[in-house]
Amino acid sequence: MTQPDWTDLTRFAVALAQASASEILPFFRRNTAVEVKDGPVWDPVTEGDRAGERIIRRMIEERYPDHGIHGEEYGTKDGRSGFTWILDPVDGTRSFVCGMPTWATLIGLSYEGRPVVGLMNQPVVGDMFYGSPEGAWHDYRGAVTAIRTRSGVPLARASIGTTAPELYRSARDQEGFQRLRRAAQLTRYGGDAYFFCVMAAGHLDIALDAGLQAYDIAPLLPIVAGAGGHAAEWTGGDPAKGGHVITAGSEALLHEAMAVLNG
């Protein structure tokens, strides 16, 4: 069996991100109309989300018609190749509608059920992070550098990032998160997908969030892994499928943090 060309697939993911930015940015900081999806929490969606996913899906269907697609806004298209693209055109829509440049476009590619290529793009800032079996990189306004996680840091000296403490909805989850927050040196909020990328780049030691969907996290896992980081679903599930996901710069730190989360 021929080995997939990870470099070519990664370049295509970059092209998808660049095309989607052109569709999304006209709606940013324009006080565009906000709709709210059905569900137990306030979950906004804008035309920017939909426009971004439409262009990505169109480009995939033209280039790789036998690939599957799983997107937040337009659902799942089954494929015939073993490849499935996983899309979140605006991850962090709450930040988007507030005019904060901490949202991101997430584009992932799974092969035979495992995430293999992942990309996060923040076009306002000019940050793009991407990873594959060949490594992980940060592209800042055209300057590309390889990235590596920070290792050798114990939990007592670690910095952690999570989107918001209220995401830990059950009493058990909230108690576990508060134990972790107290055990670490520094906790920051509001970064959404950004935290997983700056962790991969060695600026943060732990990134975690609760209640994730597959499209929230699967595109980020190849970046974390390509940079030498580690990931787990701390209740025992598969992090690529979402749930309660934690990533860390080293395996030792991941295990230390999970032990605190789980009491």
Secondary structure as UniProt FT lines:
FT   HELIX           6..24
FT   HELIX           25..27
FT   TURN            28..31
FT   STRAND          35..36
FT   STRAND          44..45
FT   HELIX           47..63
FT   TURN            65..66
FT   STRAND          68..71
FT   TURN            72..74
FT   STRAND          75..77
FT   STRAND          83..91
FT   HELIX           93..97
FT   TURN            98..99
FT   TURN            101..102
FT   STRAND          104..111
FT   TURN            112..113
FT   STRAND          114..122
FT   TURN            123..126
FT   STRAND          127..132
FT   TURN            133..134
FT   STRAND          135..140
FT   TURN            141..142
FT   STRAND          143..146
FT   HELIX           155..157
FT   STRAND          159..162
FT   HELIX           165..167
FT   HELIX           171..183
FT   STRAND          186..189
FT   TURN            192..193
FT   HELIX           194..200
FT   TURN            201..202
FT   STRAND          206..212
FT   HELIX           214..217
FT   TURN            218..220
FT   HELIX           221..226
FT   TURN            227..228
FT   STRAND          230..233
FT   TURN            234..235
FT   HELIX           239..241
FT   STRAND          243..248
FT   HELIX           251..261
//
